[in-house]
Amino acid sequence: MENDTIEDARAPDGDRLERVPKRVMSGNRPTGRLHLGHLLGVLENWVRLSERSETFFEVADLHAFTTGFADPQAIRDARDDMVLDWLGAGIDPERSIVFLQSAVPQISELHTLLSMIVPVSWLQRVPTYKDQIEELGPEIATYGFLGYPLLQLCDIAVFGGDTVPVGRDQLSHLEFGREVVRRFNHLYGPTLIEPQPLLSAFPAVPGTDGRKMSKSLHNTIDIADDEATTTKKVRSYITDPLKIRRNDPGRPEICPVFALHHYSNAARVPEIREACAAGALGCVDCKSELAETLNAYLRPVRARRAAFDRSRVNAILQAGSERARAVAETTMRAVRRAMRLTDT
């Protein structure tokens, strides 16, 4: 599979891909407001891809029901906040197709048809299946949860997506989907496109407690936070526990505040490293500078986000879903013909 993998190899200016994908498909489950880790790790990459490829970005509300089925209103409420963050990051709904998974019935139709040819053992061997049941509890071990990797494939295949941005830890999911496509094409003739992974480096952005930024850990700086909130959160960050007094030498290599300077204050990183290690820079001053530069970095993102409201989000999703249905129906006509469900 490595020979088929597209490396997301960018030059220092971030503008080069070794091979330009034709059609990129990606998405998120609606879980509410996104944070700085999402912006740096996913959304900025989406914006770059949309500048050179046809892009489809999915609000995966059906996937959200695999674990959040008991609270459908929460799923409904979360989608608007998530799309507002996408728009703030620079996703252009005129350039990219931004759509709602449940509003494209062809995805569910393809899922039903492909489920007829996928052995249960293939689904059970997906690495995250047992891990997530152990983590979240046996109540999520539903038919839908077992089949969610297949639904993920349908999200891609129904649009003829040839490229999916993934981290190395997600390659097994995509390889499962590629196996299903190969099986379908072997049984019914070449119909579906086998998607290739676009290996992307997702930075482990540190949260306020030093662990990887995560909503479940409540340690995030949210895209939608105002500047005062961001400053307050930056001031709460843990730092080097051995740097007790201002003039104590620090260890910037273990400090999450120093790590964040790389994203919003890159030009100053060498000076900050040297001053911290020498004991010439205190943590309070270091945090103040980070808060200032981080707010400056996020200011245009937040301004774009504020330019949209929930009614605009609904209009964008309606228009994007209509465009998505048209593309998906082209694929499904070919699938139905291949499976002899129709002659037209």
C-alpha positions as CSV (number, residue, x, y, z in Angstrom):
1,M,0.0,0.0,0.0
2,E,2.9,2.3,0.6
3,N,3.4,2.7,-3.2
4,D,-0.1,4.0,-3.5
5,T,0.3,6.5,-0.7
6,I,0.5,10.2,-1.4
7,E,2.8,11.9,1.0
8,D,1.7,15.3,2.2
9,A,5.2,16.6,1.6
10,R,5.1,20.4,1.6
11,A,8.0,22.8,1.1
12,P,8.9,25.2,3.9
13,D,6.3,27.7,2.6
14,G,3.7,25.0,2.8
15,D,2.7,25.2,-0.8
16,R,3.8,22.0,-2.5
17,L,2.3,18.6,-2.7
18,E,4.3,15.8,-4.5
19,R,1.2,14.8,-6.4
20,V,-2.0,16.8,-6.6
21,P,-5.1,14.8,-5.7
22,K,-8.1,15.2,-8.0
23,R,-11.0,14.8,-5.5
24,V,-10.5,14.9,-1.8
25,M,-13.0,13.7,0.7
26,S,-12.9,14.3,4.5
27,G,-15.2,15.2,7.4
28,N,-15.8,15.4,11.1
29,R,-18.5,14.1,13.4
30,P,-20.4,17.0,14.9
31,T,-19.2,17.2,18.5
32,G,-19.4,21.0,19.0
33,R,-16.9,23.7,19.0
34,L,-13.4,22.9,17.6
35,H,-10.1,23.9,19.2
36,L,-6.6,25.0,18.2
37,G,-5.5,21.5,17.7
38,H,-8.2,21.0,15.0
39,L,-7.2,24.2,13.3
40,L,-3.5,23.4,13.1
41,G,-3.9,19.7,12.5
42,V,-6.9,19.4,10.1
43,L,-8.6,22.6,9.0
44,E,-5.6,24.5,7.7
45,N,-4.7,21.4,5.7
46,W,-8.2,21.3,4.3
47,V,-7.9,24.9,3.2
48,R,-4.6,24.1,1.4
49,L,-6.1,21.1,-0.3
50,S,-9.2,23.1,-1.5
51,E,-6.9,25.5,-3.3
52,R,-5.7,22.8,-5.7
53,S,-8.2,20.0,-5.6
54,E,-12.0,19.3,-5.7
55,T,-12.9,18.9,-2.1
56,F,-15.9,17.5,-0.2
57,F,-16.2,18.2,3.5
58,E,-18.9,16.2,5.4
59,V,-20.7,16.9,8.6
60,A,-20.9,13.2,9.7
61,D,-24.1,13.3,11.7
62,L,-24.9,9.7,11.0
63,H,-21.6,8.7,12.4
64,A,-22.3,10.7,15.5
65,F,-25.2,8.4,16.3
66,T,-22.9,5.4,16.7
67,T,-21.9,6.7,20.1
68,G,-24.3,9.6,20.8
69,F,-27.6,8.0,19.9
70,A,-29.1,8.8,23.3
71,D,-29.0,12.6,22.7
72,P,-29.9,13.5,19.2
73,Q,-30.5,17.1,20.0
74,A,-26.9,17.5,21.1
75,I,-25.8,16.2,17.7
76,R,-28.1,18.7,16.0
77,D,-26.8,21.6,18.1
78,A,-23.2,20.7,17.7
79,R,-23.1,20.7,13.9
80,D,-23.6,24.5,13.6
81,D,-20.8,25.3,15.9
82,M,-18.5,22.9,14.0
83,V,-19.3,24.4,10.6
84,L,-18.9,27.9,11.9
85,D,-15.3,26.9,12.9
86,W,-14.7,25.4,9.4
87,L,-15.8,28.7,7.9
88,G,-13.6,30.6,10.3
89,A,-10.6,28.5,9.3
90,G,-11.2,29.6,5.7
91,I,-13.2,26.8,4.2
92,D,-15.0,28.4,1.2
93,P,-18.4,26.8,0.6
94,E,-18.3,28.1,-3.0
95,R,-15.1,26.4,-3.7
96,S,-15.7,23.2,-1.6
97,I,-18.8,21.1,-1.2
98,V,-19.8,21.3,2.5
99,F,-22.7,18.9,3.2
100,L,-24.7,17.0,5.7
101,Q,-24.2,13.3,5.6
102,S,-27.8,12.5,6.5
103,A,-29.0,14.8,3.7
104,V,-27.4,12.6,1.0
105,P,-29.5,9.4,1.0
106,Q,-27.2,7.8,-1.6
107,I,-24.6,7.3,1.2
108,S,-27.0,5.1,3.1
109,E,-28.1,3.3,0.0
110,L,-24.5,2.4,-0.9
111,H,-23.9,1.3,2.7
112,T,-26.8,-1.1,2.5
113,L,-25.7,-2.6,-0.8
114,L,-22.0,-2.9,0.2
115,S,-23.1,-4.5,3.5
116,M,-24.3,-7.5,1.5
117,I,-20.8,-8.4,0.4
118,V,-18.6,-7.5,3.4
119,P,-17.8,-10.4,5.8
120,V,-18.5,-9.7,9.5
121,S,-14.9,-10.9,10.2
122,W,-13.5,-7.9,8.2
123,L,-15.4,-5.5,10.4
124,Q,-14.5,-7.2,13.7
125,R,-10.8,-7.1,12.9
126,V,-10.7,-3.3,12.5
127,P,-8.3,-2.3,15.3
128,T,-10.4,0.3,17.0
129,Y,-13.6,-1.8,17.3
130,K,-12.7,-3.6,20.5
131,D,-10.6,-0.8,21.9
132,Q,-13.5,1.7,21.7
133,I,-16.0,-0.8,23.2
134,E,-13.6,-1.2,26.1
135,E,-13.2,2.5,26.5
136,L,-16.8,3.6,26.0
137,G,-18.7,0.6,27.3
138,P,-20.6,-2.4,25.9
139,E,-23.8,-0.3,25.2
140,I,-22.2,1.2,22.1
141,A,-21.6,-2.3,20.6
142,T,-24.5,-1.9,18.2
143,Y,-25.0,-3.1,14.6
144,G,-24.3,0.5,13.5
145,F,-21.1,0.7,15.5
146,L,-19.8,-2.5,14.0
147,G,-20.5,-1.2,10.5
148,Y,-19.3,2.3,10.9
149,P,-16.0,1.7,9.0
150,L,-18.1,0.6,6.0
151,L,-20.2,3.8,6.3
152,Q,-16.9,5.7,6.3
153,L,-16.0,4.1,3.0
154,C,-19.4,5.0,1.5
155,D,-18.8,8.6,2.4
156,I,-15.8,8.5,0.2
157,A,-16.8,6.1,-2.5
158,V,-20.2,7.6,-3.3
159,F,-18.4,10.8,-4.4
160,G,-15.6,9.1,-6.3
161,G,-13.1,10.4,-3.8
162,D,-9.6,9.4,-4.9
163,T,-7.8,10.8,-1.9
164,V,-8.4,10.9,1.9
165,P,-6.1,12.9,4.3
166,V,-5.3,10.6,7.2
167,G,-2.6,10.1,9.9
168,R,-0.6,6.8,9.9
169,D,-2.8,5.5,12.8
170,Q,-5.8,5.7,10.5
171,L,-4.4,3.8,7.6
172,S,-6.0,0.5,8.7
173,H,-9.4,2.0,8.4
174,L,-8.8,3.2,4.9
175,E,-7.2,-0.1,3.9
176,F,-10.4,-1.9,5.0
177,G,-12.3,0.4,2.6
178,R,-9.9,-0.3,-0.2
179,E,-10.5,-4.0,0.3
180,V,-14.2,-3.5,0.0
181,V,-13.9,-1.6,-3.2
182,R,-11.6,-4.3,-4.7
183,R,-14.2,-6.9,-3.7
184,F,-17.0,-5.0,-5.2
185,N,-15.1,-4.3,-8.5
186,H,-14.1,-8.0,-8.7
187,L,-17.7,-9.2,-8.3
188,Y,-19.5,-6.6,-10.5
189,G,-16.9,-5.0,-12.7
190,P,-14.8,-1.8,-12.3
191,T,-17.3,0.7,-10.8
192,L,-15.9,2.3,-7.6
193,I,-12.7,4.2,-7.2
194,E,-10.2,2.9,-4.8
195,P,-9.3,5.8,-2.5
196,Q,-5.6,6.6,-1.7
197,P,-4.4,7.9,1.7
198,L,-2.9,11.3,1.8
199,L,-0.5,11.0,4.8
200,S,-0.7,14.1,6.8
201,A,1.3,15.1,9.9
202,F,-1.2,16.0,12.6
203,P,0.7,18.0,15.3
204,A,0.1,17.0,18.9
205,V,-0.9,20.5,20.1
206,P,-0.5,20.6,23.9
207,G,-3.5,21.6,26.1
208,T,-3.4,23.6,29.3
209,D,-2.5,20.6,31.3
210,G,0.4,19.6,29.0
211,R,-1.4,16.6,27.5
212,K,-2.6,16.6,23.9
213,M,-5.4,19.1,23.5
214,S,-8.7,17.3,23.6
215,K,-12.3,18.3,24.4
216,S,-12.7,15.2,26.6
217,L,-9.8,16.5,28.8
218,H,-11.3,20.0,29.0
219,N,-7.8,21.5,28.3
220,T,-8.6,23.3,25.0
221,I,-8.2,26.7,23.5
222,D,-11.3,26.9,21.3
223,I,-11.4,28.7,18.0
224,A,-14.5,30.5,19.2
225,D,-13.0,31.7,22.5
226,D,-12.7,35.5,22.8
227,E,-9.3,37.0,23.4
228,A,-9.8,37.5,27.1
229,T,-10.6,33.8,27.5
230,T,-7.7,32.8,25.4
231,T,-5.3,34.9,27.5
232,K,-6.8,33.4,30.7
233,K,-6.3,29.9,29.4
234,V,-2.7,30.6,28.3
235,R,-1.9,31.9,31.8
236,S,-3.2,28.7,33.3
237,Y,-0.8,26.5,31.3
238,I,1.5,24.3,33.3
239,T,5.2,24.9,32.6
240,D,8.5,23.4,33.6
241,P,7.9,22.2,37.3
242,L,11.6,22.8,38.1
243,K,11.5,26.5,37.0
244,I,10.1,27.8,40.2
245,R,11.5,31.4,40.2
246,R,11.8,33.8,37.3
247,N,15.6,33.5,37.0
248,D,15.8,29.7,37.3
249,P,17.0,28.0,34.1
250,G,14.2,26.4,32.2
251,R,13.8,23.4,30.0
252,P,11.9,24.7,27.0
253,E,11.9,21.2,25.4
254,I,9.4,19.9,27.9
255,C,7.3,23.1,28.2
256,P,3.9,23.2,26.5
257,V,4.0,27.0,26.4
258,F,7.2,26.9,24.4
259,A,5.7,24.3,22.1
260,L,2.8,26.6,21.2
261,H,5.2,29.4,20.3
262,H,6.2,27.4,17.3
263,Y,2.7,27.9,15.8
264,S,2.0,31.6,16.5
265,N,5.5,33.0,17.2
266,A,7.9,31.0,15.1
267,A,10.4,33.8,14.4
268,R,11.0,34.3,18.1
269,V,11.4,30.6,19.0
270,P,15.3,30.5,19.0
271,E,15.5,33.6,21.2
272,I,12.8,32.3,23.6
273,R,14.6,28.9,23.8
274,E,17.9,30.6,24.7
275,A,16.4,33.1,27.2
276,C,14.4,30.4,28.9
277,A,17.3,28.0,29.2
278,A,19.5,30.8,30.6
279,G,17.0,31.9,33.2
280,A,16.6,35.3,31.5
281,L,12.9,34.8,30.6
282,G,10.3,34.1,33.3
283,C,7.2,32.0,32.7
284,V,4.8,34.9,33.3
285,D,6.4,37.0,30.5
286,C,6.6,34.0,28.2
287,K,2.9,33.3,28.7
288,S,2.0,36.9,28.1
289,E,3.9,37.0,24.8
290,L,2.3,33.7,23.8
291,A,-1.2,35.0,24.6
292,E,-0.5,38.1,22.5
293,T,0.8,36.3,19.5
294,L,-1.8,33.5,19.7
295,N,-4.7,36.0,19.8
296,A,-3.1,37.7,16.8
297,Y,-2.9,34.4,15.0
298,L,-6.5,33.6,15.7
299,R,-7.9,37.1,15.1
300,P,-8.6,36.7,11.4
301,V,-10.1,33.2,12.0
302,R,-12.4,34.5,14.6
303,A,-13.4,37.5,12.4
304,R,-14.4,35.2,9.6
305,R,-16.3,33.0,12.0
306,A,-18.2,36.0,13.3
307,A,-19.3,37.0,9.8
308,F,-21.6,33.9,9.6
309,D,-24.6,33.0,11.7
310,R,-26.6,29.8,12.1
311,S,-29.1,30.7,9.4
312,R,-26.1,31.0,7.0
313,V,-24.8,27.6,8.1
314,N,-28.2,26.0,7.4
315,A,-28.3,27.6,3.9
316,I,-24.7,26.5,3.2
317,L,-25.5,22.9,4.3
318,Q,-28.6,22.8,2.2
319,A,-26.9,24.1,-0.9
320,G,-23.9,21.9,-0.4
321,S,-26.0,18.8,0.2
322,E,-27.9,19.4,-3.0
323,R,-24.6,19.6,-4.9
324,A,-23.4,16.4,-3.1
325,R,-26.5,14.5,-3.9
326,A,-26.0,15.2,-7.6
327,V,-22.5,13.8,-7.6
328,A,-23.5,10.8,-5.4
329,E,-26.4,9.9,-7.7
330,T,-24.0,9.6,-10.6
331,T,-22.1,7.0,-8.7
332,M,-25.2,5.2,-7.5
333,R,-26.6,4.9,-11.1
334,A,-23.4,3.1,-12.0
335,V,-23.6,0.9,-8.9
336,R,-27.2,-0.1,-9.5
337,R,-26.3,-1.0,-13.1
338,A,-23.3,-3.0,-12.0
339,M,-25.5,-5.0,-9.5
340,R,-28.2,-5.5,-12.1
341,L,-30.7,-3.5,-10.0
342,T,-31.6,-1.4,-13.0
343,D,-30.9,-1.2,-16.7
344,T,-30.6,2.6,-16.9
